[in-house]
Amino acid sequence: MQLSNLESVPGHHIIKQLDVVYGSTVRSKHVGRDLMASLKNIVGGELTGYTELLEESRQEAMDRMIVKARSLGANAIVGIRFSTSNIAQGASELFVYGTAVVIETNTPKLADPFTAHV
């Protein structure tokens, strides 16, 4: 599956536009991560527990979107965008969406040098 945040995939052209596809996940904070984040706020620095949680959420949402695109027969998703929102105290949704398409290589096929030309 080719993925692009552009409206196309470089080196390819879209031969069929299928539908908008999306994936989402809702995650809540973890008590252990909150404790470590509170301690980190005192001394400063990256909140690695939250960074890991966000990365896991992104990957899960992307995987769900890809499954939907494959079920439509797509081999690419273009125009990919991410969005987040608060659902409840301590819980957030990560949402990803794009357009499922069928693409083919835009590169012209070169002549076979081993074919005899008469």
Secondary structure by P-SEA (a helix, b strand, c coil): cccccccccccccccbbbbbbbbbbbbbbbaaaaaaaaaaaaccccaaaaaaaaaaaaaaaaaaaaaaaaaaccccccbbbbbbbbccccbbbbbbbbbbbbbccccccccccccccc
